[in-house]
Amino acid sequence: MDKKAFVKVLQEKMKMVRTEAGYTQDTMSDTIGLSKKTLVQIEKERILPNWTTCLAISALFRDSQVLINTFGGDPLEIAQQLSRGVSAYPDREFEGIYWETLETKDNLLLEFNKKNSLYRVCGQQPRPYFTSIIEREAWSFFKNY
């Protein structure tokens, strides 16, 4: 797959991704930094999204089942390959200095980031299952997972 094919597929799946996320056109356009008019044109397949929009969609909706099933994996990984020639994965070991464990349960951790005030729920590997800026949302996810 090349960039042109990737952009075309994202154009074709834009509305499905938006509806899967439960977003209105207004919310989606605000989220990815487009005007509503431009979003409508993309969804109607009248114009192609630009590369920056494709990167935003790949990053912000990388958990979309529509995109995962369409591409056979993480859309951000594919976008990185097409842009940089490699996929980069963050070294999460150094992050530990910023995260404070608030609670543990089974193999889950509820953590708070002292630098950016995010809360996350993750397994023993620092792979987040849930992240929020709202503490009660994180606690609720943690308790009900």
N, C-alpha and C positions, 0 to 999 in steps of 0.2 A: 504494500500500500504506500502510495506517495501522498504528499500534502494535498494535492488537488482532490484525490479520492476521499481523503479524510474529511476535508471541508465539505464536500458534497454529501457525505453520509451524515455529518452533523446537521447540515441544513435539513435533510430529510427527517431526522429524528428530533429536531428541536421542540416541536409541539408535544410529542410524546414524553420527552424528558420533563417539560414544564408541567404537563398534567400529572405525570407520575409523582412529582414533587408536591402537587397540590397548589401550585402557584397560579395566580392570575397573570395576565399579560403585563399589567402594571408592576407587580412584584418581581416577575422574571426580568423585565427590562431594567428595573432598578438594581437587581442583584448582579446582573452581568454587565451593566454600564452601557446600555443601549437606550435609544428612544423607543417608545412604544411603537411608533410608526415603522422604525427599522425592524423591530422584532416581528411585527405583523408581515412585513415584506419577506423576511426570511422564512417564516412559518408557511407562507403561501408559495414558497419556492420561486419567488420573483427575483430575489437577489441572494448571493452567497454571503455567508458571514465572513468577516475578515479573520486573519490568523489570530489576532489578539482575542477576538471573541471566542474562537475555537479553543484557545488555551484556557480562557476563563470557564467555559462550559466543562472542559475536561477536568479542571481542578476542582471547581465548586460542586460538580455533580459526578464525581468519580465513583460514588457509591450507587449510581443509577443502574438498576437492573436492565433498563432499556439499552444503555450504552455498553454495559459489561457483556450482555448477550449479543449485541451487534458486533462488537469488536473482539469478542472472545477473551476479554480481560480488561484490565485497568486502562481507561482511555487516556489518563495522564501519562502513563508509561509509554503509550504509543506516540503521544504528542511530543514527549521528550526525545524519543528516538528520531522522529521526523525533524525536530528542530536542532538537536545537538549531536545526533548520531549515536548517542548513548542514553541509557536511563540512569539517573542519579538517585540514590537512596540515602536519606539522611543518616548520619551516624548518631544514633540515639543515646549512646552511652554517656556522653558529656551532659545530656539534658538533666540527669539526675540531680544536679545541684540546684535546679530551679523548682523541682517538684517536691512537695511535702505530702506524704501519705497521711490521709485523714482517717481511713478505715480500711480494714481488710476483711474479706469474707470469702471462704472457699479459695478459689484461685483468682479472685478479683481484687483490684485496688481502686479506691476512690482517692484521687489526688487533686491537689491545688497547686497552681503555678504561682510562685511568689513574685514573679516578674511581670506577668501579663494578666493575672487574676482569672485565668481559665480554670475550670474544673473538668476532670476527665475520669472516666471509668475504663480501666484496661485490665488485661490479664497479666500474668507474671512477666511476659514479654511486654515491652512498652508499646504495644499496639493498641491504640484507643478504640474502644467500642462505641464510646459516646463522649462528646465534648460540649460544654455549655459555659456561658458567662454567668448563668443563673444557678446559684448554689442548690436551691431546692429541686431544680430539674435534675441535677446530677445525683443528688441523694435519692430521688424517686427512681431514676433509672437503676442506680446501684442496688437499691432494696428489692426491686422487682425483676432484676435480671436473672 
